Amino acid sequence: MIPAQARKPYSPLTHTGSFVAEAFKHGKAIGAAGDGLGLLRAANLNGSEPGVVTAEWETPMNGFAKDFIRAIAEHRHWDRPQDQVPA
C-alpha cells in the first residue's frame, strides 16, 4: 500500500521504488492513493495492471479499500507483463 501524501521525489532507483517493482514482479497486490500514484508512475506502472488498485484524492476510499482487499485475497497476480518493470 502506497499512502496518499507519500514522500517525494519518486524514482525507480530509490529503495521504495525498488520495493514496488519487486512486489509487482512477484505478483503481489499493490495499492496507491493520492500522491502515492506518482510512485507507481516512477516504477513504470499506470494502475491498470492486474492486482494494482488506485484512487485519486476525490475517490471515496471505501471503494478503494474493497478493491484492494479483493486484490490481496487473490494472493498473486501472475497475469502481469513481467518485462514492464526493472527488478
VENSULCOR-V249959 format. One record per helix or strand of 2 or more residues. SS is the DSSP state (~ for helix, > for strand). FROM is the first residue (numbers start at 0). TO is the last residue. Records with the same first field share a line. If there is no record, write none. Layout:
BEGIN
SS->FROM-TO / FROM-TO
END
This chain:
BEGIN
~->14-24 / 33-41 / 60-72
>->29-32 / 51-54
END
